[in-house]
């Protein structure tokens, strides 16, 4: 489930972007369970429990996923999966793509870029 849905499960409408973001988490879950990786067991366990399996809490859930997407600190430590550089590249590209959903912009920036009509 996307970070957006976890945070606002009852207040937002599910869309295709949520499904696309969820694919990243499915890939990570499967690969961390069934593939050798360079991340130690403690960090991998923490990631699985705190990022991929968050509690649904109205207005505050999903922060682990959002933080992961925006910081990607684990992804910058070097290769993740042993002998799978294409998978590492895919995960990093998906992370950057979905992080864009959570970058906060100002109303002025949105108006300048044409995403929002100026008032008046």
C-alpha atoms as one frame of an Amber mdcrd trajectory, in Angstrom:
protein
   0.000   0.000   0.000   1.336   3.446  -0.837   2.465   5.817   1.907  -0.338
   8.182   0.873  -2.993   5.527   1.428  -1.554   4.329   4.712  -1.567   7.893
   6.036  -5.061   8.777   4.841  -6.813   5.492   4.193 -10.345   6.803   4.710
  -9.887  10.288   3.274  -8.192   9.739  -0.091  -9.233   7.999  -3.221  -7.125
   5.061  -4.369  -5.568   5.611  -7.804  -3.169   3.971 -10.241  -0.202   5.837
  -8.729  -0.857   4.070  -5.438  -0.760   0.727  -7.260   2.465   1.656  -9.027
   4.132   2.699  -5.774   2.984  -0.549  -4.180   4.913  -2.516  -6.816   8.157
  -1.158  -5.359   7.237  -2.482  -1.919   6.229  -5.876  -3.315   9.553  -6.145
  -5.162  11.500  -5.184  -2.032   9.551  -7.578   0.191  10.095 -10.525  -2.146
  13.748  -9.742  -2.750  14.563  -9.231   0.945  12.920 -12.540   1.817  14.204
 -14.697  -1.059  17.434 -13.103  -2.356  20.882 -12.653  -0.859  21.608  -9.050
  -0.095  24.359  -6.899   1.338  22.108  -5.431   4.048  22.578  -7.096   7.432
  19.740  -9.026   9.067  19.000  -6.364  11.701  18.602  -3.530   9.197  16.623
  -5.724   6.808  14.297  -6.797   9.635  13.844  -3.191  10.744  13.019  -2.166
   7.171  10.515  -4.985   6.693   8.685  -4.246   9.937   8.810  -0.451  10.006
   8.655   0.520   6.361   6.943  -2.299   4.507   4.532  -3.336   7.261   3.381
  -0.053   8.821   0.334   0.389  10.992  -2.572   2.173   9.379  -2.979   5.234
  11.552  -5.247   7.985  10.337  -3.127  10.987   9.440   0.196   9.607  10.674
   0.783   6.196   9.107   3.046   5.748   6.128   5.821   7.972   7.449   8.323
   5.127   7.219   7.534   4.640   3.535   7.554   8.356   2.806  10.854   8.804
   4.645  12.344   5.846   2.781  11.288   7.298  -0.564  12.505  10.812   0.169
  15.812   9.908   1.815  16.619   6.492   0.317  19.480   6.289   2.780  19.572
   2.497   2.550  19.796   2.682  -1.239  22.854   4.948  -1.140  24.941   2.508
   0.907  26.043   0.669  -2.234  24.716  -2.467  -3.879  21.694  -4.002  -2.166
  21.246  -7.390  -3.798  24.170  -9.735  -4.380  24.822 -10.351  -8.082  21.759
  -8.381  -9.215  22.899  -4.934 -10.400  19.876  -4.551 -12.692  17.564  -5.061
  -9.720  19.517  -2.498  -7.689  19.131  -0.011 -10.549  15.397  -0.742 -10.878
  14.750  -0.230  -7.165  16.688   3.052  -7.158  14.800   4.361 -10.220  11.432
   3.401  -8.750  12.370   5.051  -5.450  13.216   8.327  -7.193  10.067   8.171
  -9.307   7.703   7.632  -6.382   9.499  10.088  -4.095   8.233  12.875  -6.344
   4.720  12.317  -4.960   5.871  13.368  -1.494   7.986  16.423  -2.241   6.151
  19.382  -0.791   5.925  22.410  -3.041   4.665  25.883  -2.328   1.639  27.405
  -3.989   3.943  29.911  -5.709   6.063  27.097  -7.193   2.967  25.317  -8.452
   1.644  28.495 -10.060   5.023  29.186 -11.694   5.134  25.660 -13.135   1.525
  25.896 -14.318   0.164  23.222 -11.991  -2.192  25.676 -10.300  -3.979  28.801
 -11.466  -2.976  31.981  -9.636  -5.756  33.408  -7.430  -7.938  36.184  -8.724
